[in-house]
């Protein structure tokens, strides 16, 4: 089972809200950002905060998040 990128957010707050919506609908979520574990928060403006879900849940996730 692979994971697929659903959306890239500007910050962790937006990504965590989306994660909550998806997890409440029983969709597993992985959030990835290149911000040194939160130590370099400004990095998210460069590379964003990526939200991944299992491939088979991609369409459902996009519908739930209105993407």
Beta strands, then each sheet from edge to edge (+ up, - down):
strand 1: 3-9
strand 2: 29-33
strand 3: 49-54
sheet 1: 1+ 3- 2+
end
